[in-house]
């Protein structure tokens, strides 16, 4: 058995479901729990994979939390100085 994702035009859903019901011995439909929890699950998964690939191939750098915290604190101090003037 194979699992596939199928996109169906809204206007064709009823026809598709009729077809599935007529061939239910060979077709099983189940809801994707990932999409129930997060409608953008697969888009986010793909984006994360691209980020990981960019880090692995050197197109992006991963910043440590310590460095991030230091840079954020410095940025906040700069904003406070600008706001005070």
C-alpha positions in Angstrom: 0.0 0.0 0.0 1.2 3.5 -0.7 0.3 6.8 1.1 -0.2 9.9 -1.0 -1.2 13.5 -0.3 -4.1 14.6 -2.6 -5.2 18.2 -3.2 -8.8 18.5 -4.3 -10.6 21.6 -5.7 -13.4 22.6 -3.3 -15.9 22.2 -6.1 -14.8 18.6 -6.8 -14.7 17.2 -3.2 -18.1 15.6 -3.4 -17.3 13.9 -6.7 -14.0 12.7 -5.2 -15.7 11.3 -2.1 -18.3 9.5 -4.2 -15.4 7.9 -6.2 -13.7 6.9 -3.0 -16.8 5.5 -1.5 -17.4 3.4 -4.6 -13.9 2.0 -4.4 -13.6 1.8 -0.6 -12.2 -1.7 -0.7 -9.0 -0.3 -2.3 -8.8 3.2 -0.7 -8.6 4.3 2.9 -8.9 8.0 3.9 -7.6 9.2 7.2 -7.1 12.7 8.6 -3.5 13.8 9.0 -3.0 14.5 12.7 -0.1 16.8 11.9 -2.4 19.1 10.0 -5.0 19.0 12.8 -2.4 20.3 15.2 -0.8 22.8 12.8 -2.3 23.6 9.4 1.1 24.7 8.2 3.0 21.6 9.5 4.5 20.6 6.2 5.4 24.1 5.1 7.2 24.6 8.4 8.9 21.2 8.1 10.2 22.1 4.7 11.4 25.5 5.9 13.3 23.9 8.8 14.9 21.4 6.5 16.1 24.3 4.2 17.5 26.1 7.3 19.4 23.0 8.3 20.7 22.5 4.8 21.9 26.1 4.7 23.8 25.7 8.0 25.3 22.4 6.8 26.5 23.8 3.5 27.8 27.0 5.0 25.3 29.5 3.6 24.0 30.3 7.1 25.6 30.3 10.5 24.1 29.0 13.7 24.5 31.4 16.6 25.0 30.2 20.2 22.4 31.3 22.7 25.2 33.1 24.7 26.2 35.1 21.6 22.6 35.8 20.8 21.9 37.0 24.3 25.0 39.3 24.3 24.0 40.8 20.9 20.4 41.3 22.1 21.4 43.0 25.3 23.8 45.3 23.4 20.9 46.1 20.9 18.5 46.9 23.8 21.1 49.3 25.4 21.5 51.1 22.0 17.7 51.5 21.8 17.5 52.8 25.4 20.2 55.4 24.6 18.4 56.5 21.4 15.1 56.7 23.3 16.7 58.7 26.2 18.0 61.4 23.8 
